[in-house]
Amino acid sequence: MPQMDGFRFLEKINPRNFEVVFVTAYSEYAIQAIREHAFDYLLKPVDGEDLDRVLTKLEDKKKQTQTTPHEKILLNTDQELRMIRTKEIIYCESEGSYTCVHLICGSKLMVSKNLKHLQSQLQQFPFFRIHHSYLINMDHFELLDKSQSQVLMKSGESLPLSRLRKKEFLEVLKNQLKY
């Protein structure tokens, strides 16, 4: 940089709401980069594999920040109103005008809303309605047994996949592979 180095440039930016990757030919600046809370450090000439590694780490961090603990919903049971992080929900099961919410801790909450209502609350999160009775958290999906039309969750539960929703579900799975 002609007028100042990267460290002086960073001093002028406050607050810093982005990640910094230092790219330099001089390894002696690595300690200073760590002190400046650099996300990573690459030495010139930049190796393609190193660059790919850094970009993958950046993308992973971005995904983590997009699914932060503040992503919660309020669930109304007969006895309480409970704030639940969406990532703690494995799946939701319809029980008439109620919904049973299955959580990763092993407990279940009977919510006084139907599954369609919960689906609308969870639409901005990675949930998919696999059946008229089941709404699953895609983060807890493990495999699809296509011959049996069964969805296996990481927790071990096997849930039916509706014949009418199978094509859309396969599209969702394919789209997730692109990222």
N, C-alpha and C positions, 0 to 999 in steps of 0.2 A: 504494500500500500504506500503510495508516494508521500503523504503528508504525516501519517501517524501509523503506528502498528495496531494490530487487532486488540491488544490489551487496552490501549488508550481509547480506542473507539468504543469498547465495551463500557469503560468508565463513564462515558457520556450518555449512555442509555440506562435510564433508571425510571421505573422498574423494568426489569428484563422479563418479558413474557414469551420467550422463545428459547429454544435450545441452541447451543453453540458447539460447533465442531471445528476445531482448529486444524488447519492444513498448512504445514510448513516444512521446510527442508531442514530445520534445526531441532534436534531432539532435546536440546537443553531447555527448551521452553515448556516441556511437558509438565514439570512441577508447578510452574506458574499457571498453566492452563487448568490444572486440578484445583488450585487455590481459587481460580475464577469460576469454579463450578461448571467447567466445560462438560458437555455431554460425552464428547469423545475427542480423540486426537489422532490425526493421520499424518504420516511422514511422506514427503515428496521423494521420489515419484510415487503417486498413489497407486497401490495395487488394487485391481478390480475386485478381488475377493474381500479385501478390507473395506472398500467402499460399500459393497453389498451388505456386509455385516453391520456397518454403521446404519445404513438405510433401513435394514430390517429391525434393528434396535429402536430406531426412531419411530417406525411404524407401530411396533409393539407398545411403545410408551404412549403413543397417541391413542391406541385402542384402550389402554388401561385408563387413561384420563377421561375417555368417553364413557366408561362404565365405572364411575366413581361411587363411593358409598352413599353419596347424597341422592342417588337414584332410588327412591323409596316410594311405596304406595301405602295408603292408609286402608287397613282392612277392618271392617266392622263385624264383630262376632256378637253373639247374644250377651256376653259378659263384658266385652271390652272393645276399645278402639286400639288397634295395634299398628305401629309403623314398622314395615318390613322392607328390607332391601330387596330389590327385584332379583338380584343374583342369588338370593337364598331360596327362591321358589324353584322347585324342580318341575312341578306341573300342577294344573288345576283340573279338578274333576267335577262335572256337573252332577248335582243331586237335586233335581227339580228346580225350584226357585232359589235354592242355596248352592254354594260351591265349596267343595273341600279343597283347600290349598295345602299341598304336600311340600314340606320344607326340607332342606338338606340336613338339618339337625335330627330328622326323623319324626318330628311332630307334625300334626295336621291341625288346620284351623278351619272351622265351619263358618263360612262367611254368609251373611244374610243378603247376598246379591247373587243374581244368576251368572252363568258363565259368560254370556254375551256382554254383560256389564264389565266383568273383569277383563275380558278381551279388549274392550275399548279403553280401559285404564292402562293396559299393558302394550298397546299398539306401537308405542315409540321404542319399546325394548325388543330384544330378540325372542319373541314368543310366536308360536304358530299353532293354529287350531287344526289338529290332525284328525279330529273326529267330532261329531256333534257333542260328545261328552268330555272331550279332552283338549286342553290347551297346554302345550309344553314350552318349557324354556329351552331354546336351541343350544344354550351354553351347557346344558346337561344331557343333550342328546349323545348317544354313543353309536348306535348302528340301526340300520333298517333291514329287517328280514323281508325281502321283497316277495318271496314265495308264500309267506304266511301273512303278509301285510301287517307286521308287528314292528313297533318302534321300541327299541331297548334304550332305557335311560342309564346313565352312568351309575345310578344308585341301585340298578338291578331290576327295576320295574319294567314289565313288558306291557305296552299299551297298543290298542288296535288303531290301525291307520285306515281311515275311510277310503273306500274305492274312489269316491268322488273327489277326494282331496289329494290323492296319491301323486297325480301329475304335477300339481302346484308345489307339493312338498319336495319332489325331486328337483324342480326348478330352484327352489330356495336353497337346497343343498348344493347344487351346482354353482349358484351365485356366491355362496360362502367360500367355495374353493378358490374363487378369483382373487380373494383378498388374502 
